[in-house]
Structure formats: structure tokens, C-alpha cells
Amino acid sequence: MPLRLYTGTVILLHMSTAWSALADPHRRAVLEFLRERPRAVGEIVDRLPLTQPGTSKHLRVLREAGLVSVRREGQRRMYALETAPMVELDAWLAPYRRLWSDRLDALERHLDQRAKEEE
């Protein structure tokens, strides 16, 4: 039982780090850019309105949050999107999507009923 609590705590801590990393619009732009394919740091720097050191700081935050990975290819560092944290975030959001979907369905039924009553 304590192992399960510990595992849940680790997952929540990891998700908290991922949420914090996603809070910045520059980091979200990097993730969007990396969806297409892995990119060299230079390509990412060219895409963002930041300096190379500023971009590197954002990449470090994303890497520490587990959202991207880095590998060396000769002199270049290639960054790639890591999907596992996104899957965890998506799983966490699923009940909230269902909640809103259910509420929007109820609103639609209510509005349809009112429209029928007004006819």
C-alpha cells in the first residue's frame, strides 16, 4: 500500500513539473515545433524570438520535466518530443473532459427542450 501512495506522489510531482513547464508560451511553441520531427538546437533558436542562451534555458526546463529528450549527433544536439508525459497529462484531464462533455450535452438537451416549448 505505501508503494502505491509513493508511486502516485511521484506521478503527481512529475505532472506538476510538466504543467509548470507548459505554462510558458515559448516552451509550448518548442513542443509544437518538435511535433513534426526532432530538431537541432539551431533550428529551434531560429524559430523562437529568443537568444540562444534563452532558448537553451527553455529546453533545459522541458528536458528536466521529461517533455523532451536530447541526443548528440556529431557537433549538434538534437531535441525530440517525449510523448509519455503528454499521455499522463491527457489521462489526468480525461475525467474533466467527460465532465464538460456531459454538461454541454445537458445544456444542449435543455436548449432543445426550450425551443420545442416555444414552438
N, C-alpha and C positions, 0 to 999 in steps of 0.2 A: 504493500500500500504506500509506504513512504516513497518508493521509487516512482510510482505514478505521479504523485504530487510533485516530486522533483522534476520529472520529465515535463509535466505541464508548466511548471515555473520556467524551465529553460525555454520551452517553445514560446511562452508569452514574452519572455525577455527578448528573445530573438525577433519576435514580431514587433515589439516595441522599438527595437533598433531599426528594423525595416521601415516602420511607419515614420520614424524620425528622419530617416534618410530620404524618404519620399516626399517629405514636407517642402523641400526646396525645388523650385521650378527648374533650375539648371540641372539638377540631378534627374528629374523626370525627363528632361529633354535628352540627356545622355542615354537613359534607358530606352527611350523611343528610337533614338538613332541606332542603338545596338540591337533592336528587334530585327533589323534587316540582316545583319551579319556581324561577326566580330570586327572590331576596328582598331587601328593603331592609334596611339595617343595623339599623334599629329593630326589625324583626321578629326578626332573629337575636338581638339583645340580649334581647328578651323571652323567647326560647326557652331561653337559657342561664342558668345560675346565676352569672353573672359581671357585673361592671360594664361600662359602655360602653367605657371605655378597655381593659379586659382583653379584651373581645370583639374590639375593633379590632386588638389585637396578634395575636390568633389569626388573624384574617382576613388580616393582612399576611403572616404566615408561609405561609398557604395560597396567597395570591396569588404570593408570591415562589417558591414551589415549583411554580407553574403549575397548581395544582389548582382554582383559582377565578379568574374574571375579574371586573372591576368596570367599570361604566359609570354615567355620570351621567344622571339623569332629573330635570331641574329641580334642586331642592334635595337630592334623595335620591341615595344611592349604591346601586346595585343589584348584588348579587353573584350570579353564576351558576357552576354546576359546569362544569369543563372536563374532557371525557372523555379526551382524548389521553393524559395521564399515566396514567390508570387502565388504558388499553389497553396501554401499555408495561409497567406492573406486572403485568397479567394475563398478557401474553406471557412475561414473565420467570418467572412462577410455573408456567406450563403444564407444563414438564418435571417439576417436583416433584409436581404433581397426578397426572401419569401414573405416576410412581414409586410414590406411595402407593396409587393405584388398582391397579396391578399387584401390589403386596404384599398388599393386602387381598383381592384375587381369589385369590392363592395361599393365604392363610390360610383363606379360605372353602373352597377345594378340600381343603385338609388336614383341616379340621374335618369336612367331609362324608365324607371317606375314613375317618376315625376312627370316625364314627358308624356307617358301614356295617360296619366291622370288629367293632364292639361288639355288633351285632345277631345 
